Amino acid sequence: MDNPPIDDRPISPLVASKPRRSFRQWAVSAVAVIYKAKVFLLFLSLMVSMVVYGLTLGWAFGIGLLAIIAIHESGHVLANRSRGIAASWPTFIPFLGAVISLKQNPRNADDEAFIGIAGPVFGLLASILSFGLFEWSGHLIFAMVALFGMVIHIFNLIPVVPLDGGRTVAFLGWKAWGPGLVGLAVMLFYNPLTNQFQLDPVTLIILAFIVWNFTRRIRQGVPPAYNDIPLSHKWFYGGLWAFLMALSIAGYLFIGAVIHLGVG
């Protein structure tokens, strides 16, 4: 009996058709990728702050103020990277500025001072640039942004941890923190723009955040070797802190006078 003929044509494998992904699935995947890239929180908090500032302070002023804060924080980011210290992207918090979480502690007071002072250096340069734009364009909004930039940095340079001023002169310990606590109370409860004392929820939140971080620093303690940095570095950071604080105060007084004359 003859065998049936063999069909030697290649057998086509069955290809399972994949279901098309919906727009929602693509969106979820995109958000996951952005989040893993550690920029989701940055842009989300940035956009939320921009909307809040824009609706409450006016769009031009709000965006300008947020730009000052963003440039300030970029100084910290670059300083962290240059010293090889792992840190998160900035998280912007409306009316509270922004925070960066360090994933490892600075090796010594030199690193801490370098990272702490970098933000005010960048932020004050941005404030001066804003005032330069006012001089060039004549638009008062740039002067107002510059003025608030100076106020922000007067507060931020108060020598109490976790503020940048406290981190810059952390090697001084209580020699700086004592006067800093007095300056902190004045800045939090006295509004130099209105010459009035104030107490509001935002002030209490800021105070609670600073007190919590300050007491945590005290509880943890600082090893003596942490502050064992060259004396020349201590003079450098101390002098730079004093210069930036004086610049912030002088800038506030000068720009405030210019605005007063312009408005009057």
C-alpha positions, 0 to 999 in steps of 0.5 A: 500500500502506497504511503500518502504524499508528504506535504513539504510546504513549511508550516506557518506558525500561529501568531498570537495577535496582541491586543492594542493598548488603550490610551489609559495604559499608555498614560500609566506606563508613561507616568511610571517611566517618568516617576522612575526617572525621578522627575515626576515629583519635581515637575508635579510639585513645580506645576502645583506651586506655579498654579498656587503662586499664580492664583494667589500672587499674580501670574507674573510675580508668582512665576518670577518668585518660583524661578528664584526658588528654582535657581536657588535649588539648582545651586544645591543640586550642582553642589551635591553632585560635585561633592558626590553626595546622593540627593533627591530632586527638589520638591517644591512646596507652595509658600514654603519654598522647596526641599531636597532630601539627602540620601547620605550625610555630608562627610564633614562640615566642609561638604555641608558648608559648600552645599549649604552656601551654593543655594544662596549664591545662585539665588542671590545672583538670580535676584540681582539679575531680576533687578537688572531686568527692572532697570533695563525694562522699567517693569516694576514686577522685576523689582518686586521679584528681586525684593522678595528674593532678598527677603527669602535669602535674609531668612534662609541665611539665618545661622540655624540648621536646617536653614542654609545659613546654619549649614554653612557655619555648622562648624561654629555650633552654638556660637552661631545657633544662639544668635540664629534662634533670635534672628529666626524668631524675628523673621518669622513673627515680624514682617519687614514689608509691613512693619507688623508682627504676624502669626499665621498657619504658614509661619507655624508650619515653618517654625515646626519644621525648623524646630523638628530638624534642629532638635533632631540635629541636637539629639544625633550629635556631631562627632568632633572629627566632623568639624575638623576642617582647615581653619582657612576653610572656616574663614572662607565660609564664614566670610562668604556667609557674612557677605551674602547676608550683608548683600541680602540686607543691603539689597532689600533696603536699596530695592525697597527704596527704589520701589517706594520712589517708583510707586510714590 
